[in-house]
């Protein structure tokens, strides 16, 4: 399969990508709204912290799922690991 066609599809399906995009859009909206200008010093770090926490959680979840998939793949009578 052509990787150049699957990479954009994987990116658009990524929860990490969409969390980052939504956070950037939210920050831009908060920065451009005059009524939120006085609260921007609190909003910007809060939005950034939420985004980083979400993305970090997704990374941990993906690693655990990969570990589980690897462990399930090795259970099928893999004789090379037997001593």
C-alpha positions in Angstrom: 0.0 0.0 0.0 1.2 3.5 -0.8 2.3 5.2 2.4 1.8 8.7 0.9 -1.9 8.0 0.7 -2.3 6.5 4.2 -0.4 9.1 6.1 -2.9 12.0 5.6 -5.8 9.6 6.4 -4.0 8.5 9.6 -3.4 12.1 10.5 -7.0 13.1 10.1 -8.1 10.1 12.2 -5.7 10.9 15.0 -7.2 12.0 18.3 -3.9 13.8 19.2 -4.0 15.8 16.0 -7.6 16.9 16.5 -7.0 17.7 20.2 -4.2 20.0 19.2 -6.1 21.7 16.4 -9.1 22.3 18.7 -6.8 23.8 21.3 -5.1 26.1 18.8 -8.5 27.3 17.5 -9.7 27.8 21.1 -6.6 29.8 21.9 -7.0 31.9 18.8 -10.7 32.7 19.6 -9.8 33.6 23.2 -7.0 35.8 22.0 -9.2 37.7 19.5 -12.2 38.3 21.7 -12.0 41.6 23.5 -14.2 40.5 26.4 -11.8 37.6 27.1 -8.6 39.7 26.9 -8.4 40.3 30.6 -8.7 36.6 31.3 -6.2 35.5 28.7 -3.4 35.1 31.2 -5.5 32.4 32.9 -7.1 30.9 29.8 -4.0 30.3 27.7 -2.1 28.1 30.2 -5.3 26.3 31.1 -6.2 25.4 27.5 -2.6 24.4 26.9 -2.5 22.2 30.0 -5.7 20.5 29.0 -4.3 19.8 25.5 -1.0 18.5 26.7 -2.7 16.3 29.2 -5.1 14.8 26.6 -2.3 14.2 24.1 -0.1 12.6 26.8 -3.0 10.4 27.9 -3.6 9.3 24.3 0.1 8.5 23.9 0.1 6.3 27.0 -3.1 4.6 25.9 -1.7 3.9 22.4 1.5 2.4 24.0 -0.5 0.1 26.3 -2.7 -1.0 23.4 0.4 -1.7 21.3 1.9 -3.7 24.2 -1.3 -5.8 24.5 -1.4 -6.4 20.8 2.2 -7.5 20.9 1.6 -9.8 23.8 -1.5 -11.4 22.1 0.5 -11.9 18.9 3.2 -13.8 20.8 0.9 -16.3 22.4 0.3 -18.3 19.2 3.0 -20.9 19.7 6.1 -18.9 19.0 8.8 -21.5 19.4 11.7 -19.0 18.9 11.2 -17.6 22.3 11.1 -21.0 24.1 14.4 -21.9 25.8 
